[in-house]
Amino acid sequence: MKLTKSKTYILAFCLVVIMMLLVIKPAVYMQATLSGLTIWLNNVLPALFPFFFFSSLLLKLNIVSTLGNKMQWLTNKLFHCSGGAGLVFLISIISGYPVGARVSSDLYKSKLITQNELMRINAFASTSGPLFIVGAVGVGMFHSQLIGFILLLSHYVGAILNGVLFRNYKFTPNLIYKFSTQTDKTSLSESMYSSIIAILLVGGYIVIFFILIKMLECLGMFSLLSGVFSVFGVDGELVRGIVSGIIEVTTGCEFLSSIEYSFILVPIVCGLISFGGFSIHAQALTFLSPCGLTSKLFVLQKATQSLISIIVCFILSLCFL
């Protein structure tokens, strides 16, 4: 991304301020770094690395092309995409963020899908996984398996509807999207190397966003926001949880689950999970930006997915909670 001269100066100023804050309170930010590394080491690495590695190998098998072509009748009708879109969606809902982005970028680089397809695919195939939604959030944070399944269903239905919403984005009528035949080959060492680099990138972003959240907390920004919204009758703690979740989804969900339970909490948490947080956005765009998908489009797609998921979750919560 090319920056204008004024934006370059603003960014440089912000970076200098951040580095000064790191120097002023090194112990605080070292602890934030360790917290991010601990989350990555104990939860993210064991959950994601196998999916990175085995999905990389899977996409090189000829059977993938066969499966993709079998799914074309559905993906063409729903999303105006080839059968590769269905494979990305299935892998994404099994493994979670940001594997869907990694797989779709691999398909594009292997010339199995077009760039325009890639842009439509990520409207619905960028999802969280069931282990996080049901296990970590539903059972672990809200102590309710029912809430976990409501969040899960709302999240996936929201993703599918979002894909339908973007089905005509850069779509060429009368063009049949067909999943190409796989021709590339890869070795175990290549898949291992690319997967290690990918999981390290994810870890780096997690650490950076943990540090940024701690900086906002130390600067009193969360307290300020809580105070401002409290004046207008809005729960300040709710605002703090939402802002935290927009930055880093796990932190936001955990904070919201700790405040006094209210009916509206579940749809809000569902919206945060579907939006993913800027930490997830940075991870996903690491794979997608080189393929031509812009950050503006990705954020827009995640925002609409979040809104749709909130509506679906609100309806399901009325019915079952």
Protein Blocks (a to p, Z undefined) as FASTA:
>chain_A
ZZdfklmmmmmmmmmmmmmmmmmmmmlmmmmmmmmmmmmmmmmmmmmmmmmmmmmmmmmp
fklmmmmmmmmmmmmmmnopafklmmmmmmmmmnopaklmmmmmmmmmnopacfklmmmm
mmmmcccdfklmmmmmmmmmnopaklmmmmmmmmmmmmmmmmmmmmmgopaehiacdddd
dfbdcdfklmmmmmmmmmmmmmmmmmmmmmmmmmmmmnommmmmmmmmmmnopafklmmm
mmmmmmmmmlmmmmmmmmccdfklmmmmmmmmmnnpamlmmmmmmmmmmnopafklmmmm
mmmmmmmmmmmmmmmmmmmZZ
